[in-house]
Amino acid sequence: MSAVVEANKSNQDLTTHNNGDRGVRSSDVLLQLVTFNLVGEEFGLPILDVREIIRMVDVTPVPHSPNFVEGVINLRGQILPVIDLRKRFGLDSSKADEDTRIVVVEINKNLIGLIVDGVNEVLRIPSETVNPAPQIVSSGIGAEYIQGIAHYNEKMIILVDLERVFSQDEMKNLANM
């Protein structure tokens, strides 16, 4: 995973690999995630895929675009397509409020804004807390968009697989907006 960071725990011994380098036990591998809310569920994105988080701004609609494309924004001179993740995931849409944010992510070298209900925090979670995604997640999102489910501090975090959220054709169309 791109968001994997190695962390040494001071009170545990490290393993040694064949090349003599000190290694890190799998229990020491942490995932760094930006967590956000959609429809009362908590989701996570690898922090290395997130470029920035901005407050909701006016989005200029683009005629004849897919229903999940809200339009485009001008972010410091760069035009970015903005996607409503609720619509993309087949969930009910809602009006933006003061908690609504646009998470700017990089997918295949393209910057895209994702509208989310709110951004929570950056978490560092042990990789062993992640389980494969079930076929249907409780929020109704299909498993094709989900990388896994993390159970951390008595909560469930749905890990989004950004490369699967859009087809190749959709990515080409978004890049040309």
Order of alpha helices (4+ residues) and beta strands (2+ residues): beta-beta-beta-beta-beta-beta-alpha-beta-beta-beta-beta-beta-beta-alpha-alpha
